[in-house]
Amino acid sequence: MSGTRAAPSTARLQSAQIVPAAQGTISATEGTNNNLDVSVKVDHLAPASRIREDAQTYVVWLVPTGQPPHSVGTLQLDDNLHGELTTATPLRRFEIFVTAEPSASVTRPSGEAVLRGRIDK
């Protein structure tokens, strides 16, 4: 094993009109067991309750091509409106989007995507 790692694939997240100040990136790097380590980082994202009255958190959804989305976790925002989530996936091509949701345990998105991006690795 040479110890070198491939450069990460990085993509900007596109923000919806409802969160015009929000910015974010997705980064995917080769991980263990043929997985990609995926990092989602956001800044200037308004608290979820400002997006939807019943929302308590932001859920990050991964969407394999031609399949329904599945939750990969939540973005916890700090006092500076910064949030991060790291996960792993065996997929090489997928879309990621973020929605404001009433709880972290939702099984499908119930609101509009506030941020959206795509990885092709």
DSSP file (Angstrom, degrees, kcal/mol; ACC not computed):
  #  RESIDUE AA STRUCTURE BP1 BP2  ACC     N-H-->O    O-->H-N    N-H-->O    O-->H-N    TCO  KAPPA ALPHA  PHI   PSI    X-CA   Y-CA   Z-CA
    1    1 A M              0   0    0      0, 0.0     0, 0.0     0, 0.0     0, 0.0   0.000 360.0 360.0 360.0 131.8    0.0    0.0    0.0
    2    2 A S        -     0   0    0      2,-0.2     3,-0.1     1,-0.1     0, 0.0   0.710 360.0-131.3 -82.4 -20.9    1.5    3.3   -1.0
    3    3 A G        +     0   0    0      1,-0.3     2,-0.3     0, 0.0    -1,-0.1   0.400  64.5 126.1  85.7  -4.1   -0.2    5.4    1.6
    4    4 A T        -     0   0    0      1,-0.0     2,-0.4     0, 0.0    -1,-0.3  -0.657  46.0-152.1 -89.2 146.5   -1.4    8.1   -0.8
    5    5 A R        -     0   0    0     -2,-0.3     2,-0.0    -3,-0.1    24,-0.0  -0.893  21.3-106.8-116.8 146.9   -5.0    9.0   -1.0
    6    6 A A        -     0   0    0     -2,-0.4    24,-0.3     1,-0.1     3,-0.1  -0.351  47.3 -93.3 -66.0 150.6   -6.9   10.3   -4.0
    7    7 A A        -     0   0    0      1,-0.1    -1,-0.1    22,-0.1    23,-0.1  -0.348  49.1-102.9 -62.4 144.6   -7.9   13.9   -3.9
    8    8 A P        -     0   0    0      0, 0.0     2,-0.5     0, 0.0    21,-0.2  -0.355  24.1-125.6 -69.0 150.1  -11.3   14.6   -2.5
    9    9 A S  E     -A   28   0A   0     19,-2.7    19,-2.8    -3,-0.1     2,-0.4  -0.856  34.0-171.8 -89.7 128.7  -14.2   15.4   -4.7
   10   10 A T  E     +A   27   0A   0     -2,-0.5     2,-0.4    17,-0.2    17,-0.2  -0.975   9.7 178.7-127.6 138.7  -15.8   18.6   -3.6
   11   11 A A  E     -A   26   0A   0     15,-2.5    15,-2.7    -2,-0.4     2,-0.2  -0.991  27.8-118.5-136.8 145.1  -19.0   20.2   -4.7
   12   12 A R  E     -A   25   0A   0     -2,-0.4     2,-0.4    13,-0.2   106,-0.3  -0.551  27.2-125.8 -76.3 144.8  -20.8   23.4   -3.6
   13   13 A L        -     0   0    0     11,-2.9    11,-0.5    -2,-0.2     2,-0.5  -0.793  20.6-134.4 -88.2 135.0  -24.2   23.1   -2.2
   14   14 A Q  E     -E  116   0B   0    102,-3.5   102,-1.5    -2,-0.4     2,-0.3  -0.781  19.8-138.8 -90.0 130.6  -26.8   25.2   -3.9
   15   15 A S  E     -E  115   0B   0     -2,-0.5   100,-0.2   100,-0.2     2,-0.1  -0.654  11.1-123.9 -92.7 146.8  -29.1   27.2   -1.6
   16   16 A A    >   -     0   0    0     98,-2.4     3,-1.7    -2,-0.3     6,-0.2  -0.392  31.0-104.9 -78.5 162.4  -32.8   27.6   -2.0
   17   17 A Q  T 3  S+     0   0    0      1,-0.3    -1,-0.1     2,-0.1     4,-0.1   0.772 118.4  66.1 -59.8 -26.5  -34.4   31.1   -2.2
   18   18 A I  T 3  S+     0   0    0      1,-0.3    -1,-0.3     2,-0.1    96,-0.1   0.706 112.0  32.8 -71.4 -18.5  -35.7   30.6    1.3
   19   19 A V  S X  S+     0   0    0     -3,-1.7     3,-1.4    95,-0.2    -1,-0.3  -0.496  71.5 161.2-131.7  63.6  -32.1   30.5    2.7
   20   20 A P  T 3  S+     0   0    0      0, 0.0    -5,-0.1     0, 0.0    -1,-0.1   0.762  73.8  51.4 -62.4 -26.8  -30.2   32.9    0.4
   21   21 A A  T 3  S+     0   0    0     23,-0.1    24,-0.1    -4,-0.1    22,-0.1   0.661  85.0 111.3 -83.0 -15.5  -27.3   33.5    2.8
   22   22 A A    <   -     0   0    0     -3,-1.4     2,-0.3    -6,-0.2    22,-0.2  -0.302  43.1-180.0 -65.2 140.2  -26.6   29.7    3.4
   23   23 A Q  E     + B   0  43A   0     20,-2.5    20,-2.9    -9,-0.1     2,-0.3  -0.966   7.6 155.2-135.3 151.5  -23.4   28.3    1.9
   24   24 A G  E     - B   0  42A   0    -11,-0.5   -11,-2.9    -2,-0.3     2,-0.3  -0.993  23.4-147.1-168.9 167.1  -22.1   24.8    2.0
   25   25 A T  E     -AB  12  41A   0     16,-2.3    16,-2.4    -2,-0.3     2,-0.4  -0.965   8.2-147.2-138.7 155.6  -19.9   22.1    0.5
   26   26 A I  E     -AB  11  40A   0    -15,-2.7   -15,-2.5    -2,-0.3     2,-0.4  -0.983  18.2-171.8-117.7 135.2  -19.9   18.4    0.2
   27   27 A S  E     -AB  10  39A   0     12,-2.4    12,-2.8    -2,-0.4     2,-0.4  -0.997   3.4-169.5-128.9 134.3  -16.5   16.6    0.2
   28   28 A A  E     +AB   9  38A   0    -19,-2.8   -19,-2.7    -2,-0.4     2,-0.3  -0.987   9.3 173.6-126.7 125.8  -16.0   12.9   -0.6
   29   29 A T  E     - B   0  37A   0      8,-2.2     8,-3.2    -2,-0.4     2,-0.2  -0.917  42.8 -89.6-127.2 154.5  -12.7   11.0    0.0
   30   30 A E  E     + B   0  36A   0     -2,-0.3     6,-0.2   -24,-0.3     2,-0.1  -0.438  53.9 176.7 -62.6 129.3  -11.8    7.4   -0.3
   31   31 A G        -     0   0    0      4,-3.1     3,-0.5     1,-0.2     2,-0.2  -0.225  33.8 -56.6-114.6-154.8  -12.4    5.7    3.0
   32   32 A T  S >  S+     0   0    0      1,-0.2     3,-1.7     2,-0.1    -1,-0.2  -0.495 111.2  21.7 -88.3 160.1  -12.1    2.2    4.3
   33   33 A N  T 3  S-     0   0    0      1,-0.3    -1,-0.2    -2,-0.2     3,-0.1   0.815 131.5 -62.8  55.5  36.8  -13.9   -0.9    3.0
   34   34 A N  T 3  S+     0   0    0     -3,-0.5    -1,-0.3     1,-0.2     2,-0.2   0.725 104.3 133.6  62.4  23.7  -14.4    0.7   -0.5
   35   35 A N    <   -     0   0    0     -3,-1.7    -4,-3.1    57,-0.0     2,-0.5  -0.622  55.9-125.7 -96.7 160.5  -16.6    3.4    1.0
   36   36 A L  E     -BC  30  89A   0     53,-3.5    53,-2.0    -6,-0.2     2,-0.6  -0.910  17.1-137.5 -99.6 134.0  -16.5    7.1    0.5
   37   37 A D  E     -BC  29  88A   0     -8,-3.2    -8,-2.2    -2,-0.5     2,-0.5  -0.849  26.2-160.7 -88.2 121.9  -16.2    9.3    3.6
   38   38 A V  E     -BC  28  87A   0     49,-3.4    49,-2.6    -2,-0.6     2,-0.5  -0.903  10.4-169.8-113.3 129.7  -18.6   12.2    3.0
   39   39 A S  E     -BC  27  86A   0    -12,-2.8   -12,-2.4    -2,-0.5     2,-0.5  -0.976   3.4-166.7-120.8 128.6  -18.5   15.5    4.8
   40   40 A V  E     -BC  26  85A   0     45,-3.2    45,-2.1    -2,-0.5     2,-0.4  -0.969  11.0-179.4-113.2 124.2  -21.3   18.1    4.6
   41   41 A K  E     -BC  25  84A   0    -16,-2.4   -16,-2.3    -2,-0.5     2,-0.3  -0.988   0.7-178.6-127.1 133.0  -20.4   21.5    5.9
   42   42 A V  E     -BC  24  83A   0     41,-2.8    41,-2.1    -2,-0.4     2,-0.3  -0.951   7.0-170.8-131.5 150.9  -22.7   24.5    6.0
   43   43 A D  E     +B   23   0A   0    -20,-2.9   -20,-2.5    -2,-0.3    39,-0.2  -0.970  68.5  18.3-135.6 152.0  -22.5   28.1    7.1
   44   44 A H  S    S+     0   0    0     36,-0.6     2,-0.6    37,-0.5    38,-0.2   0.786  76.7 154.4  61.9  30.4  -25.0   30.9    7.6
   45   45 A L        -     0   0    0     36,-1.6    -1,-0.2   -23,-0.1     3,-0.1  -0.819  43.0-126.7 -92.7 119.0  -27.9   28.4    7.7
   46   46 A A        -     0   0    0     -2,-0.6     5,-0.1     1,-0.1    -1,-0.0  -0.223  39.5 -82.8 -60.1 150.7  -30.9   29.9    9.6
   47   47 A P    >>  -     0   0    0      0, 0.0     3,-2.0     0, 0.0     4,-0.6  -0.247  41.2-116.6 -53.7 144.5  -32.3   27.8   12.5
   48   48 A A  H >> S+     0   0    0      1,-0.3     4,-2.1     2,-0.2     3,-1.3   0.826 112.2  63.7 -55.9 -36.0  -34.7   25.2   11.2
   49   49 A S  H 34 S+     0   0    0      1,-0.3    -1,-0.3     2,-0.2     6,-0.1   0.703  97.7  57.1 -66.1 -18.1  -37.6   26.7   13.1
   50   50 A R  H <4 S+     0   0    0     -3,-2.0    -1,-0.3     1,-0.1    -2,-0.2   0.693 108.4  46.9 -81.4 -19.6  -37.3   29.8   11.0
   51   51 A I  H << S+     0   0    0     -3,-1.3     2,-0.4    -4,-0.6    -2,-0.2   0.877 130.8  10.4 -86.6 -43.7  -37.7   27.8    7.8
   52   52 A R    ><  -     0   0    0     -4,-2.1     3,-1.6     1,-0.1    -1,-0.4  -0.998  69.8-134.5-137.8 133.7  -40.7   25.8    9.0
   53   53 A E  T 3  S+     0   0    0     -2,-0.4    -1,-0.1     1,-0.3    -4,-0.1   0.847 107.9  43.1 -56.4 -37.2  -42.7   26.5   12.1
   54   54 A D  T 3  S+     0   0    0     46,-0.1    -1,-0.3    -6,-0.1     2,-0.2   0.439  90.4 114.1 -89.9   0.8  -42.8   22.9   13.1
   55   55 A A    <   +     0   0    0     -3,-1.6     3,-0.1    -7,-0.3    -3,-0.1  -0.501  30.3 167.9 -80.2 140.1  -39.1   22.2   12.3
   56   56 A Q        +     0   0    0     45,-2.9     2,-0.3     1,-0.3    -8,-0.2   0.552  64.8   9.2-118.2 -20.6  -36.6   21.3   15.0
   57   57 A T  E     -F  101   0B   0     44,-2.1    44,-3.1    -9,-0.1     2,-0.5  -0.943  68.9-107.2-154.1 168.1  -33.6   20.1   13.0
   58   58 A Y  E     -FG 100  75B   0     17,-0.8    17,-2.0    -2,-0.3     2,-0.4  -0.926  29.8-156.2-104.7 131.4  -32.1   19.7    9.6
   59   59 A V  E     -FG  99  74B   0     40,-2.7    40,-2.2    -2,-0.5     2,-0.5  -0.899   7.4-142.8-108.4 136.9  -31.9   16.3    8.1
   60   60 A V  E     -FG  98  73B   0     13,-3.0    12,-2.8    -2,-0.4    13,-0.7  -0.864  18.0-161.7-100.1 128.6  -29.4   15.3    5.4
   61   61 A W  E     -FG  97  71B   0     36,-3.3    36,-2.0    -2,-0.5     2,-0.5  -0.915   8.4-155.1-115.5 135.2  -30.6   13.0    2.7
   62   62 A L  E     -FG  96  70B   0      8,-2.7     8,-2.1    -2,-0.4    34,-0.2  -0.926  10.4-163.9-107.4 133.7  -28.6   10.9    0.3
   63   63 A V  E     -F   95   0B   0     32,-3.1    32,-2.1    -2,-0.5     2,-0.1  -0.906   5.4-154.7-124.6 103.0  -30.2   10.0   -3.0
   64   64 A P  E >   -F   94   0B   0      0, 0.0     3,-2.2     0, 0.0    30,-0.2  -0.465  46.8 -81.1 -67.9 148.8  -28.7    7.2   -5.1
   65   65 A T  T 3  S+     0   0    0     28,-0.7    28,-0.0     1,-0.3    29,-0.0  -0.273 114.7   2.8 -53.9 126.3  -29.5    7.5   -8.8
   66   66 A G  T 3  S+     0   0    0      1,-0.2    -1,-0.3    -3,-0.1    -3,-0.0   0.576 114.3  98.1  74.8  10.4  -33.0    6.2   -9.5
   67   67 A Q  S <  S-     0   0    0     -3,-2.2    -1,-0.2     1,-0.0     0, 0.0  -0.847  79.0 -95.0-126.3 163.1  -33.8    5.4   -5.8
   68   68 A P        -     0   0    0      0, 0.0    -6,-0.1     0, 0.0     2,-0.0  -0.371  49.0 -96.6 -73.7 157.6  -35.6    7.2   -3.0
   69   69 A P        -     0   0    0      0, 0.0     2,-0.4     0, 0.0    -6,-0.2  -0.349  35.8-162.3 -70.0 152.2  -33.7    9.4   -0.6
   70   70 A H  E     -G   62   0B   0     -8,-2.1    -8,-2.7    38,-0.1     2,-0.1  -0.998  24.3-108.0-135.7 144.9  -32.6    8.0    2.8
   71   71 A S  E     -G   61   0B   0     -2,-0.4   -10,-0.2   -10,-0.2     3,-0.1  -0.423  26.7-179.5 -70.3 136.8  -31.5   10.0    5.9
   72   72 A V  E     -     0   0B   0    -12,-2.8     2,-0.3     1,-0.4   -11,-0.1   0.283  60.1 -72.0-116.1   6.3  -27.8    9.9    6.7
   73   73 A G  E     -G   60   0B   0    -13,-0.7   -13,-3.0    31,-0.1    -1,-0.4  -0.827  54.3 -66.6 136.9-172.2  -28.2   12.1    9.8
   74   74 A T  E     -G   59   0B   0     -2,-0.3     2,-0.6   -15,-0.2   -15,-0.2  -0.846  28.6-128.9-119.5 153.2  -28.8   15.6   11.1
   75   75 A L  E     -G   58   0B   0    -17,-2.0   -17,-0.8    -2,-0.3     2,-0.6  -0.896  20.9-157.1 -96.7 118.4  -26.9   18.9   10.9
   76   76 A Q  E     -D   84   0A   0     -2,-0.6     8,-0.5     8,-0.6     2,-0.3  -0.879  12.4-145.7 -96.4 121.3  -26.6   20.5   14.3
   77   77 A L  E     -D   83   0A   0     -2,-0.6     6,-0.2     6,-0.2     2,-0.1  -0.669   7.3-146.8 -88.2 139.2  -26.0   24.2   14.0
   78   78 A D    >   -     0   0    0      4,-2.4     3,-1.9    -2,-0.3    -1,-0.1  -0.277  41.6 -83.8 -89.5-174.7  -23.8   26.0   16.5
   79   79 A D  T 3  S+     0   0    0      1,-0.3    -1,-0.0     2,-0.1    -2,-0.0   0.686 130.3  57.2 -66.1 -17.1  -24.4   29.6   17.7
   80   80 A N  T 3  S-     0   0    0      2,-0.2   -36,-0.6   -36,-0.0    -1,-0.3   0.229 119.1-109.4 -96.4  13.1  -22.5   30.9   14.6
   81   81 A L  S <  S+     0   0    0     -3,-1.9   -36,-1.6     1,-0.2   -37,-0.5   0.828  75.4 136.6  62.2  35.1  -25.0   29.1   12.2
   82   82 A H        +     0   0    0    -39,-0.2    -4,-2.4   -38,-0.2     2,-0.3  -0.911  27.3 176.1-110.6 138.6  -22.3   26.5   11.2
   83   83 A G  E     -CD  42  77A   0    -41,-2.1   -41,-2.8    -2,-0.4     2,-0.3  -0.989   9.2-171.0-142.6 153.6  -23.1   22.8   11.0
   84   84 A E  E     -CD  41  76A   0     -8,-0.5    -8,-0.6    -2,-0.3     2,-0.3  -0.988   4.7-176.8-142.0 150.4  -21.3   19.6    9.9
   85   85 A L  E     -C   40   0A   0    -45,-2.1   -45,-3.2    -2,-0.3     2,-0.4  -0.979   5.9-166.6-144.7 135.6  -22.1   16.0    9.3
   86   86 A T  E     +C   39   0A   0     -2,-0.3     2,-0.3   -47,-0.2   -47,-0.2  -0.985  20.2 152.1-123.1 135.8  -19.8   13.2    8.3
   87   87 A T  E     -C   38   0A   0    -49,-2.6   -49,-3.4    -2,-0.4     2,-0.3  -0.889  32.7-124.7-148.0 175.6  -21.0    9.8    7.0
   88   88 A A  E     +C   37   0A   0     -2,-0.3   -51,-0.2   -51,-0.2   -60,-0.0  -0.963  24.0 175.2-130.0 149.1  -19.8    7.0    4.8
   89   89 A T  E     -C   36   0A   0    -53,-2.0   -53,-3.5    -2,-0.3    -2,-0.0  -0.994  34.8-139.9-149.4 148.2  -21.4    5.4    1.8
   90   90 A P  S    S+     0   0    0      0, 0.0   -53,-0.1     0, 0.0    -1,-0.1   0.583  76.1 105.0 -80.8  -8.9  -20.4    2.7   -0.8
   91   91 A L        -     0   0    0      1,-0.1   -55,-0.2   -55,-0.1    -2,-0.2  -0.347  50.1-169.8 -73.7 151.6  -22.0    4.9   -3.5
   92   92 A R  S    S+     0   0    0      1,-0.3    29,-2.7    -2,-0.1     2,-0.4   0.583  77.4  42.0-111.7 -21.3  -19.9    6.8   -6.0
   93   93 A R  E    S+ H   0 120B   0     27,-0.2   -28,-0.7    28,-0.2     2,-0.3  -0.992  75.2 127.7-130.4 124.5  -22.7    8.9   -7.6
   94   94 A F  E     -FH  64 119B   0     25,-2.2    25,-2.8    -2,-0.4     2,-0.3  -0.987  47.2-120.6-166.3 162.2  -25.4   10.5   -5.5
   95   95 A E  E     -FH  63 118B   0    -32,-2.1   -32,-3.1    -2,-0.3     2,-0.4  -0.839  22.5-159.7-105.5 148.8  -27.2   13.7   -4.7
   96   96 A I  E     +FH  62 117B   0     21,-2.6    21,-2.7    -2,-0.3     2,-0.3  -0.993  14.1 172.0-125.8 137.7  -27.4   15.1   -1.2
   97   97 A F  E     -FH  61 116B   0    -36,-2.0   -36,-3.3    -2,-0.4     2,-0.4  -0.975  21.2-139.0-142.3 162.7  -30.0   17.5    0.0
   98   98 A V  E     -FH  60 115B   0     17,-2.2    16,-3.2    -2,-0.3    17,-1.0  -0.958  18.2-176.8-123.7 133.7  -31.0   19.1    3.3
   99   99 A T  E     -FH  59 113B   0    -40,-2.2   -40,-2.7    -2,-0.4     2,-0.5  -0.947  30.3-118.2-128.3 151.8  -34.5   19.7    4.6
  100  100 A A  E     -F   58   0B   0     12,-0.5   -42,-0.2    -2,-0.3    10,-0.2  -0.793  44.9-179.1 -84.7 125.1  -35.9   21.3    7.8
  101  101 A E  E     -F   57   0B   0    -44,-3.1   -45,-2.9    -2,-0.5   -44,-2.1  -0.888  41.4-122.6-131.3 156.5  -37.8   18.6    9.6
  102  102 A P  S    S+     0   0    0      0, 0.0     2,-0.3     0, 0.0    -1,-0.1   0.752  95.7   2.7 -69.0 -23.6  -39.9   18.3   12.8
  103  103 A S    >   -     0   0    0    -46,-0.1     3,-0.9   -47,-0.1   -46,-0.1  -0.985  67.6-115.4-156.3 164.1  -37.6   15.5   14.1
  104  104 A A  T 3  S+     0   0    0     -2,-0.3   -31,-0.1     1,-0.2    -1,-0.0   0.631 107.4  67.7 -74.7 -14.1  -34.4   13.6   13.3
  105  105 A S  T 3   +     0   0    0    -46,-0.0    -1,-0.2     2,-0.0   -34,-0.0   0.295  66.2 130.4 -94.2  10.6  -36.4   10.4   13.0
  106  106 A V    <   -     0   0    0     -3,-0.9   -35,-0.2     1,-0.1    -5,-0.0  -0.333  47.0-153.3 -62.7 147.8  -38.4   11.3    9.9
  107  107 A T  S    S+     0   0    0      1,-0.2   -36,-0.1   -37,-0.1    -1,-0.1   0.528  75.2  21.0-103.3  -8.6  -38.3    8.5    7.2
  108  108 A R  S    S-     0   0    0    -38,-0.1    -1,-0.2   -47,-0.0     2,-0.1  -0.984  93.6 -88.2-153.3 153.6  -38.8   10.7    4.2
  109  109 A P        -     0   0    0      0, 0.0    -8,-0.1     0, 0.0     4,-0.1  -0.365  34.1-179.1 -65.4 138.3  -38.4   14.4    3.4
  110  110 A S        +     0   0    0    -10,-0.2     2,-0.2     2,-0.1    -9,-0.1   0.454  60.9  45.8-115.1  -4.6  -41.5   16.5    4.2
  111  111 A G  S    S-     0   0    0      1,-0.1     2,-0.1   -59,-0.0     3,-0.1  -0.752  93.0 -72.9-131.5 179.1  -40.2   19.8    3.2
  112  112 A E        -     0   0    0     -2,-0.2   -12,-0.5     1,-0.1     2,-0.3  -0.416  54.6-103.2 -69.6 143.9  -38.4   21.7    0.4
  113  113 A A  E     - H   0  99B   0      1,-0.2   -14,-0.2   -14,-0.1     3,-0.1  -0.540  30.2-171.0 -67.3 129.3  -34.7   21.2    0.1
  114  114 A V  E    S+     0   0B   0    -16,-3.2   -98,-2.4     1,-0.3     2,-0.3   0.719  76.2  21.5 -93.5 -25.0  -32.8   24.2    1.5
  115  115 A L  E    S-EH  15  98B   0    -17,-1.0   -17,-2.2  -100,-0.2     2,-0.3  -0.992  70.7-178.4-140.5 146.4  -29.4   23.0    0.2
  116  116 A R  E     +EH  14  97B   0   -102,-1.5  -102,-3.5    -2,-0.3     2,-0.3  -0.998   8.6 153.9-149.7 139.8  -28.6   20.6   -2.6
  117  117 A G  E     - H   0  96B   0    -21,-2.7   -21,-2.6    -2,-0.3     2,-0.3  -0.942  23.8-136.4-155.6 177.1  -25.5   19.1   -4.2
  118  118 A R  E     - H   0  95B   0   -106,-0.3     2,-0.4    -2,-0.3   -23,-0.2  -0.998   3.6-156.0-145.4 143.2  -24.1   16.2   -6.1
  119  119 A I  E     + H   0  94B   0    -25,-2.8   -25,-2.2    -2,-0.3     2,-0.4  -0.982   9.6 178.2-120.1 132.4  -21.0   13.9   -6.0
  120  120 A D  E       H   0  93B   0     -2,-0.4   -27,-0.2   -27,-0.2    -2,-0.0  -0.930 360.0 360.0-128.3 104.3  -19.7   12.0   -9.0
  121  121 A K              0   0    0    -29,-2.7   -28,-0.2    -2,-0.4    -1,-0.1   0.392 360.0 360.0-117.4 360.0  -16.5   10.1   -8.0
